[in-house]
Amino acid sequence: MQIDARLDLHGYHQHEAFTILENFISHSRQANKRCVLVITGKGLHHMAAREQREGVLRKMVPIWLNE
């Protein structure tokens, strides 16, 4: 399936990303785009602690889309 539009949310804070995503989905729908790609990133990596935390956007974007 061909991707009709892409949105890269790298570097945005949660409140900014929500507004941008909301506008992107709205405009994509109005333009009859059927397949869109939303890139969230992987989250923060803490090398010293050797821990990986899931990014907030990676967690929240699916929740927002389901709402």
Biopython code that builds the backbone (N, CA, C, O; Angstrom):
import numpy as np
from Bio.PDB.StructureBuilder import StructureBuilder

atoms = [
    (1, "MET", "N", (0.845, -1.173, 0.000)),
    (1, "MET", "CA", (0.000, 0.000, 0.000)),
    (1, "MET", "C", (0.896, 1.244, 0.000)),
    (1, "MET", "O", (1.882, 1.310, 0.734)),
    (2, "GLN", "N", (0.552, 2.193, -0.803)),
    (2, "GLN", "CA", (1.329, 3.429, -0.921)),
    (2, "GLN", "C", (0.991, 4.384, 0.236)),
    (2, "GLN", "O", (-0.174, 4.544, 0.601)),
    (3, "ILE", "N", (2.013, 5.004, 0.796)),
    (3, "ILE", "CA", (1.821, 5.987, 1.872)),
    (3, "ILE", "C", (1.500, 7.335, 1.229)),
    (3, "ILE", "O", (2.266, 7.843, 0.410)),
    (4, "ASP", "N", (0.363, 7.901, 1.611)),
    (4, "ASP", "CA", (-0.103, 9.159, 1.033)),
    (4, "ASP", "C", (0.446, 10.392, 1.742)),
    (4, "ASP", "O", (0.550, 11.458, 1.135)),
    (5, "ALA", "N", (0.796, 10.261, 3.015)),
    (5, "ALA", "CA", (1.316, 11.402, 3.785)),
    (5, "ALA", "C", (2.130, 10.872, 4.958)),
    (5, "ALA", "O", (1.878, 9.779, 5.466)),
    (6, "ARG", "N", (3.117, 11.674, 5.382)),
    (6, "ARG", "CA", (3.984, 11.302, 6.508)),
    (6, "ARG", "C", (4.048, 12.450, 7.511)),
    (6, "ARG", "O", (4.003, 13.625, 7.149)),
    (7, "LEU", "N", (4.155, 12.068, 8.779)),
    (7, "LEU", "CA", (4.331, 13.043, 9.850)),
    (7, "LEU", "C", (5.424, 12.534, 10.775)),
    (7, "LEU", "O", (5.330, 11.423, 11.297)),
    (8, "ASP", "N", (6.456, 13.335, 10.981)),
    (8, "ASP", "CA", (7.562, 12.983, 11.865)),
    (8, "ASP", "C", (7.461, 13.842, 13.118)),
    (8, "ASP", "O", (7.594, 15.064, 13.052)),
    (9, "LEU", "N", (7.227, 13.208, 14.249)),
    (9, "LEU", "CA", (7.040, 13.920, 15.519)),
    (9, "LEU", "C", (8.304, 13.961, 16.374)),
    (9, "LEU", "O", (8.241, 14.359, 17.538)),
    (10, "HIS", "N", (9.447, 13.558, 15.823)),
    (10, "HIS", "CA", (10.709, 13.627, 16.572)),
    (10, "HIS", "C", (10.928, 15.041, 17.108)),
    (10, "HIS", "O", (10.765, 16.018, 16.378)),
    (11, "GLY", "N", (11.293, 15.142, 18.365)),
    (11, "GLY", "CA", (11.678, 16.422, 18.944)),
    (11, "GLY", "C", (10.534, 17.261, 19.493)),
    (11, "GLY", "O", (10.770, 18.324, 20.067)),
    (12, "TYR", "N", (9.309, 16.803, 19.328)),
    (12, "TYR", "CA", (8.178, 17.578, 19.847)),
    (12, "TYR", "C", (7.809, 17.128, 21.255)),
    (12, "TYR", "O", (7.961, 15.958, 21.608)),
    (13, "HIS", "N", (7.327, 18.067, 22.045)),
    (13, "HIS", "CA", (6.794, 17.743, 23.366)),
    (13, "HIS", "C", (5.374, 17.218, 23.201)),
    (13, "HIS", "O", (4.746, 17.421, 22.163)),
    (14, "GLN", "N", (4.883, 16.556, 24.212)),
    (14, "GLN", "CA", (3.590, 15.879, 24.142)),
    (14, "GLN", "C", (2.461, 16.810, 23.713)),
    (14, "GLN", "O", (1.692, 16.461, 22.817)),
    (15, "HIS", "N", (2.342, 17.987, 24.329)),
    (15, "HIS", "CA", (1.226, 18.879, 24.007)),
    (15, "HIS", "C", (1.323, 19.408, 22.578)),
    (15, "HIS", "O", (0.304, 19.592, 21.912)),
    (16, "GLU", "N", (2.551, 19.652, 22.105)),
    (16, "GLU", "CA", (2.745, 20.098, 20.718)),
    (16, "GLU", "C", (2.404, 18.970, 19.748)),
    (16, "GLU", "O", (1.727, 19.185, 18.743)),
    (17, "ALA", "N", (2.876, 17.778, 20.058)),
    (17, "ALA", "CA", (2.671, 16.628, 19.186)),
    (17, "ALA", "C", (1.188, 16.303, 19.042)),
    (17, "ALA", "O", (0.737, 15.944, 17.955)),
    (18, "PHE", "N", (0.436, 16.426, 20.115)),
    (18, "PHE", "CA", (-1.000, 16.140, 20.056)),
    (18, "PHE", "C", (-1.690, 17.080, 19.072)),
    (18, "PHE", "O", (-2.471, 16.638, 18.230)),
    (19, "THR", "N", (-1.405, 18.361, 19.176)),
    (19, "THR", "CA", (-2.018, 19.358, 18.291)),
    (19, "THR", "C", (-1.601, 19.131, 16.841)),
    (19, "THR", "O", (-2.431, 19.203, 15.935)),
    (20, "ILE", "N", (-0.335, 18.860, 16.627)),
    (20, "ILE", "CA", (0.171, 18.617, 15.270)),
    (20, "ILE", "C", (-0.468, 17.362, 14.680)),
    (20, "ILE", "O", (-0.876, 17.356, 13.519)),
    (21, "LEU", "N", (-0.555, 16.304, 15.480)),
    (21, "LEU", "CA", (-1.167, 15.061, 15.018)),
    (21, "LEU", "C", (-2.643, 15.262, 14.691)),
    (21, "LEU", "O", (-3.136, 14.784, 13.669)),
    (22, "GLU", "N", (-3.327, 15.962, 15.554)),
    (22, "GLU", "CA", (-4.753, 16.225, 15.345)),
    (22, "GLU", "C", (-4.978, 16.970, 14.020)),
    (22, "GLU", "O", (-5.865, 16.609, 13.247)),
    (23, "ASN", "N", (-4.178, 18.000, 13.766)),
    (23, "ASN", "CA", (-4.282, 18.763, 12.519)),
    (23, "ASN", "C", (-3.907, 17.911, 11.307)),
    (23, "ASN", "O", (-4.560, 17.983, 10.265)),
    (24, "PHE", "N", (-2.860, 17.108, 11.446)),
    (24, "PHE", "CA", (-2.411, 16.241, 10.361)),
    (24, "PHE", "C", (-3.504, 15.251, 9.970)),
    (24, "PHE", "O", (-3.790, 15.076, 8.786)),
    (25, "ILE", "N", (-4.110, 14.610, 10.951)),
    (25, "ILE", "CA", (-5.167, 13.628, 10.676)),
    (25, "ILE", "C", (-6.372, 14.316, 10.041)),
    (25, "ILE", "O", (-6.958, 13.799, 9.090)),
    (26, "SER", "N", (-6.735, 15.470, 10.564)),
    (26, "SER", "CA", (-7.866, 16.210, 10.015)),
    (26, "SER", "C", (-7.636, 16.602, 8.553)),
    (26, "SER", "O", (-8.503, 16.393, 7.705)),
    (27, "HIS", "N", (-6.465, 17.169, 8.267)),
    (27, "HIS", "CA", (-6.154, 17.572, 6.892)),
    (27, "HIS", "C", (-6.030, 16.367, 5.960)),
    (27, "HIS", "O", (-6.452, 16.421, 4.805)),
    (28, "SER", "N", (-5.454, 15.289, 6.467)),
    (28, "SER", "CA", (-5.312, 14.079, 5.661)),
    (28, "SER", "C", (-6.682, 13.509, 5.307)),
    (28, "SER", "O", (-6.911, 13.062, 4.183)),
    (29, "ARG", "N", (-7.566, 13.531, 6.261)),
    (29, "ARG", "CA", (-8.927, 13.021, 6.025)),
    (29, "ARG", "C", (-9.655, 13.884, 5.002)),
    (29, "ARG", "O", (-10.301, 13.361, 4.094)),
    (30, "GLN", "N", (-9.553, 15.201, 5.145)),
    (30, "GLN", "CA", (-10.194, 16.118, 4.197)),
    (30, "GLN", "C", (-9.635, 15.948, 2.791)),
    (30, "GLN", "O", (-10.353, 16.155, 1.812)),
    (31, "ALA", "N", (-8.365, 15.575, 2.679)),
    (31, "ALA", "CA", (-7.717, 15.386, 1.390)),
    (31, "ALA", "C", (-7.881, 13.945, 0.871)),
    (31, "ALA", "O", (-7.275, 13.571, -0.133)),
    (32, "ASN", "N", (-8.693, 13.153, 1.556)),
    (32, "ASN", "CA", (-8.960, 11.759, 1.180)),
    (32, "ASN", "C", (-7.708, 10.898, 1.131)),
    (32, "ASN", "O", (-7.599, 10.000, 0.295)),
    (33, "LYS", "N", (-6.773, 11.167, 2.015)),
    (33, "LYS", "CA", (-5.568, 10.341, 2.120)),
    (33, "LYS", "C", (-5.921, 9.124, 2.970)),
    (33, "LYS", "O", (-6.373, 9.251, 4.108)),
    (34, "ARG", "N", (-5.709, 7.965, 2.402)),
    (34, "ARG", "CA", (-6.152, 6.733, 3.057)),
    (34, "ARG", "C", (-5.074, 6.073, 3.903)),
    (34, "ARG", "O", (-5.390, 5.372, 4.864)),
    (35, "CYS", "N", (-3.813, 6.285, 3.565)),
    (35, "CYS", "CA", (-2.721, 5.642, 4.284)),
    (35, "CYS", "C", (-1.713, 6.714, 4.700)),
    (35, "CYS", "O", (-1.068, 7.333, 3.854)),
    (36, "VAL", "N", (-1.584, 6.925, 6.003)),
    (36, "VAL", "CA", (-0.643, 7.922, 6.514)),
    (36, "VAL", "C", (0.337, 7.240, 7.472)),
    (36, "VAL", "O", (0.012, 6.240, 8.113)),
    (37, "LEU", "N", (1.529, 7.800, 7.551)),
    (37, "LEU", "CA", (2.579, 7.274, 8.420)),
    (37, "LEU", "C", (2.917, 8.321, 9.468)),
    (37, "LEU", "O", (3.214, 9.470, 9.139)),
    (38, "VAL", "N", (2.871, 7.916, 10.738)),
    (38, "VAL", "CA", (3.233, 8.805, 11.841)),
    (38, "VAL", "C", (4.473, 8.216, 12.505)),
    (38, "VAL", "O", (4.452, 7.081, 12.982)),
    (39, "ILE", "N", (5.543, 8.987, 12.532)),
    (39, "ILE", "CA", (6.814, 8.553, 13.112)),
    (39, "ILE", "C", (6.954, 9.204, 14.482)),
    (39, "ILE", "O", (6.908, 10.428, 14.607)),
    (40, "THR", "N", (7.127, 8.376, 15.507)),
    (40, "THR", "CA", (7.202, 8.890, 16.875)),
    (40, "THR", "C", (8.609, 8.887, 17.441)),
    (40, "THR", "O", (8.905, 9.680, 18.335)),
    (41, "GLY", "N", (9.469, 8.039, 16.960)),
    (41, "GLY", "CA", (10.783, 7.867, 17.565)),
    (41, "GLY", "C", (10.741, 6.749, 18.586)),
    (41, "GLY", "O", (9.698, 6.136, 18.813)),
    (42, "LYS", "N", (11.892, 6.488, 19.204)),
    (42, "LYS", "CA", (12.017, 5.362, 20.125)),
    (42, "LYS", "C", (11.971, 5.756, 21.589)),
    (42, "LYS", "O", (11.715, 4.910, 22.446)),
    (43, "GLY", "N", (12.212, 7.010, 21.891)),
    (43, "GLY", "CA", (12.257, 7.415, 23.291)),
    (43, "GLY", "C", (13.666, 7.731, 23.735)),
    (43, "GLY", "O", (14.578, 7.834, 22.914)),
    (44, "LEU", "N", (13.842, 7.884, 25.019)),
    (44, "LEU", "CA", (15.137, 8.252, 25.587)),
    (44, "LEU", "C", (15.962, 7.025, 25.925)),
    (44, "LEU", "O", (15.428, 6.001, 26.353)),
    (45, "HIS", "N", (17.259, 7.135, 25.731)),
    (45, "HIS", "CA", (18.183, 6.060, 26.073)),
    (45, "HIS", "C", (19.145, 6.577, 27.143)),
    (45, "HIS", "O", (19.774, 7.621, 26.970)),
    (46, "HIS", "N", (19.251, 5.858, 28.221)),
    (46, "HIS", "CA", (20.163, 6.236, 29.298)),
    (46, "HIS", "C", (21.323, 5.252, 29.307)),
    (46, "HIS", "O", (21.227, 4.156, 29.860)),
    (47, "MET", "N", (22.403, 5.661, 28.692)),
    (47, "MET", "CA", (23.550, 4.769, 28.551)),
    (47, "MET", "C", (24.217, 4.460, 29.893)),
    (47, "MET", "O", (24.652, 3.331, 30.118)),
    (48, "ALA", "N", (24.301, 5.444, 30.778)),
    (48, "ALA", "CA", (24.987, 5.220, 32.051)),
    (48, "ALA", "C", (24.248, 4.187, 32.897)),
    (48, "ALA", "O", (24.868, 3.320, 33.513)),
    (49, "ALA", "N", (22.948, 4.284, 32.921)),
    (49, "ALA", "CA", (22.152, 3.350, 33.716)),
    (49, "ALA", "C", (21.834, 2.081, 32.934)),
    (49, "ALA", "O", (21.313, 1.115, 33.491)),
    (50, "ARG", "N", (22.152, 2.086, 31.635)),
    (50, "ARG", "CA", (21.856, 0.963, 30.749)),
    (50, "ARG", "C", (20.369, 0.619, 30.769)),
    (50, "ARG", "O", (19.982, -0.548, 30.706)),
    (51, "GLU", "N", (19.562, 1.643, 30.855)),
    (51, "GLU", "CA", (18.115, 1.472, 30.837)),
    (51, "GLU", "C", (17.572, 2.078, 29.556)),
    (51, "GLU", "O", (18.149, 3.007, 28.990)),
    (52, "GLN", "N", (16.475, 1.542, 29.121)),
    (52, "GLN", "CA", (15.757, 2.108, 27.988)),
    (52, "GLN", "C", (14.360, 2.430, 28.461)),
    (52, "GLN", "O", (13.677, 1.585, 29.039)),
    (53, "ARG", "N", (13.934, 3.665, 28.212)),
    (53, "ARG", "CA", (12.570, 4.041, 28.543)),
    (53, "ARG", "C", (11.815, 4.271, 27.247)),
    (53, "ARG", "O", (12.330, 4.881, 26.310)),
    (54, "GLU", "N", (10.603, 3.781, 27.207)),
    (54, "GLU", "CA", (9.769, 4.003, 26.035)),
    (54, "GLU", "C", (9.405, 5.474, 25.959)),
    (54, "GLU", "O", (9.088, 6.091, 26.976)),
    (55, "GLY", "N", (9.448, 6.034, 24.774)),
    (55, "GLY", "CA", (9.116, 7.429, 24.581)),
    (55, "GLY", "C", (7.649, 7.715, 24.852)),
    (55, "GLY", "O", (6.782, 6.869, 24.631)),
    (56, "VAL", "N", (7.393, 8.906, 25.328)),
    (56, "VAL", "CA", (6.027, 9.332, 25.632)),
    (56, "VAL", "C", (5.174, 9.313, 24.373)),
    (56, "VAL", "O", (4.044, 8.827, 24.399)),
    (57, "LEU", "N", (5.706, 9.839, 23.268)),
    (57, "LEU", "CA", (4.921, 9.882, 22.034)),
    (57, "LEU", "C", (4.680, 8.485, 21.480)),
    (57, "LEU", "O", (3.607, 8.198, 20.949)),
    (58, "ARG", "N", (5.666, 7.629, 21.602)),
    (58, "ARG", "CA", (5.498, 6.250, 21.133)),
    (58, "ARG", "C", (4.358, 5.570, 21.879)),
    (58, "ARG", "O", (3.642, 4.739, 21.321)),
    (59, "LYS", "N", (4.205, 5.927, 23.122)),
    (59, "LYS", "CA", (3.130, 5.361, 23.946)),
    (59, "LYS", "C", (1.796, 6.051, 23.663)),
    (59, "LYS", "O", (0.767, 5.383, 23.558)),
    (60, "MET", "N", (1.802, 7.385, 23.537)),
    (60, "MET", "CA", (0.568, 8.145, 23.478)),
    (60, "MET", "C", (-0.091, 8.205, 22.095)),
    (60, "MET", "O", (-1.319, 8.256, 22.011)),
    (61, "VAL", "N", (0.678, 8.200, 21.031)),
    (61, "VAL", "CA", (0.082, 8.341, 19.687)),
    (61, "VAL", "C", (-0.953, 7.252, 19.418)),
    (61, "VAL", "O", (-2.037, 7.584, 18.938)),
    (62, "PRO", "N", (-0.692, 5.970, 19.695)),
    (62, "PRO", "CA", (-1.745, 4.970, 19.460)),
    (62, "PRO", "C", (-3.002, 5.234, 20.306)),
    (62, "PRO", "O", (-4.122, 5.001, 19.850)),
    (63, "ILE", "N", (-2.809, 5.713, 21.515)),
    (63, "ILE", "CA", (-3.958, 6.021, 22.385)),
    (63, "ILE", "C", (-4.761, 7.168, 21.776)),
    (63, "ILE", "O", (-5.986, 7.094, 21.691)),
    (64, "TRP", "N", (-4.072, 8.222, 21.355)),
    (64, "TRP", "CA", (-4.770, 9.363, 20.736)),
    (64, "TRP", "C", (-5.514, 8.941, 19.485)),
    (64, "TRP", "O", (-6.644, 9.375, 19.261)),
    (65, "LEU", "N", (-4.896, 8.099, 18.665)),
    (65, "LEU", "CA", (-5.545, 7.660, 17.422)),
    (65, "LEU", "C", (-6.776, 6.809, 17.704)),
    (65, "LEU", "O", (-7.751, 6.866, 16.955)),
    (66, "ASN", "N", (-6.744, 6.026, 18.767)),
    (66, "ASN", "CA", (-7.905, 5.214, 19.127)),
    (66, "ASN", "C", (-9.059, 6.022, 19.687)),
    (66, "ASN", "O", (-10.215, 5.603, 19.633)),
    (67, "GLU", "N", (-8.728, 7.191, 20.228)),
    (67, "GLU", "CA", (-9.786, 8.048, 20.771)),
    (67, "GLU", "C", (-10.536, 8.699, 19.632)),
    (67, "GLU", "O", (-11.472, 9.464, 19.867)),
]
sb = StructureBuilder()
sb.init_structure("model")
sb.init_model(0)
sb.init_chain("A")
sb.init_seg("    ")
for serial, (resi, resn, name, xyz) in enumerate(atoms, 1):
    if name == "N":
        sb.init_residue(resn, " ", resi, " ")
    sb.init_atom(name, np.array(xyz, "f"), 0.0, 1.0, " ", f" {name:<3s}", serial, name[0])
structure = sb.get_structure()
